[in-house]
Amino acid sequence: MFSLPLRDNAHLRPLELWHAEEFAAHLDRAREHIRPWVGAGFVTDDVDGARGTLRRYAERQAADGARLYGIWLDGTLVGGVMFTDFSAASGSCEVGCWLEPAAEGHGVVTEACQALLDWAFVTRGLHRAEWHCRADNERSAAVAKRLGMTLEGVRREYWPYGGTRHDKQIWAVLAPEWRAHRQ
C-alpha cells in the first residue's frame, strides 16, 4: 500500500475493502452533506453498504477501470477522490471527489486530483480527463477550474435529486493542456 502526502497533515491512500468500517463512519459524518452532489449508489447507510461500494470499486480496479482513494486528514478519513470511469483503451477517464464539511477549504481535493491526473496522463498515457458536476455545485466547478479544465457543455436537467432535475456540467482537460498547466 502507498500513502502519498498531500500536506503535512493530509495523505492520499487507496480506499480498500478492509476500510469498510472506517468508510461507513466517515459516511455517517458526510452523508447529508454529499448526498445532493454524488451518485445515489455511492452514499450508503451502513457498514454492509460501505463494503459493497468498496467491493464494486475493487472489482472495477481489478479490470483496469475505476479506482477509489481516501483522503486522511490528521489520521481521519475525511473524503476522497476517484476515477469514476477509467479506460486505457479509449485514453480517457472521469475524476470525481467528495469531502465531509470539516475537511473543506484545505485544498486537499485539488492536490489529490492533481495526483490522479498526473498518474493518468504521465504514467498511463491517457489523453482526456473529464469532471462532471451539478451546475449549481460551485465548489466542484472551482476544483475543475483549478485543475485547468475547460467547461465543455451542460446537460440540461440531467441530474435528478429531491424531486427536481438539475443541470450537469461537463469539464475536461487534454494531456497537452495538463502538461502546460502543470509547468
Disulfide bonds with the S-S distance in Angstrom:
none
